[in-house]
Amino acid sequence: RRNFLCANEPAWLQVRPLPKRDALELTLALPDQRQLQAIVARVRRMFDLDANPDVIESALGQSPELKPLLQNSPGARSPGHWSLYESAVRAVVGQQVSTAAARGICARFAKACSSSDHLSFPSAAAIAALPDAAFPMPGRRRDTLRALCGVFADSEHTVDLDTLGDLKGIGPWTLAMVAIRGAGEPDVFPKGDLGLERAWAAQGGDPKQLVQQAESWSPWRSYAANLLWRSLGP
């Protein structure tokens, strides 16, 4: 469940699995029903519902290390974020901190940028305008995040990977995470990701050889990464 703005008005959605069915149920509260089709398309992208798991599993199942992971997570997909902008913010916030810590920082931003009880992911302009004290992170990361939000303050939908890659403080790992979660790229493998290296070691692999090994998983490296992350458990 999440809040968001639709035509600059409060809206919300809820997604849940339907019992005994391979399906999801979407509930929406929209102020403008003309946005229905666009919102449904966005949710489908978030849950990667247009993927073909049979094709992906057939390719990745050739790997002895990934085959048991596919058996444990049949039909596994590559979920994404609400937007490429939101993914970029979350990736920068998540640099060198845990997922839980990054989630907490984003929650603080939402509260700092909201003037009502309808908390939603803050806009680029709102984050860019926050004072230094509102950024619970090292100064360099704060500067990167503020620069990112400053560039896209007037038009979040213009965020693209090329522009992000030109910003100081956006390295290969951050860009790879945005490509997977924000752009839905199917063939990206984040080099140097500690979670992936730990998961690979648990499968008996050499973390130093992981990126090279991942070449054999193309064109579905993003899905291989998700399988490895999932193997670490909740």
Secondary structure, DSSP 8 states (H G I E B T S, - for coil): -EEEEETTEEEEEEEEE-TTSS-EEEEEE-S-GGGHHHHHHHHHHHTTTT--HHHHHHHHTTSTTTHHHHHHSTT------S-HHHHHHHHHHTTTS-HHHHHHHHHHHHHHH-SSS------HHHHHTS-GGG--S-HHHHHHHHHHHHHTSS-GGG--HHHHHTSTT--HHHHHHHHHHTT--SS---TT-HHHHHHHHHTT--GGGHHHHHGGGTT-HHHHHHHHHHHT--
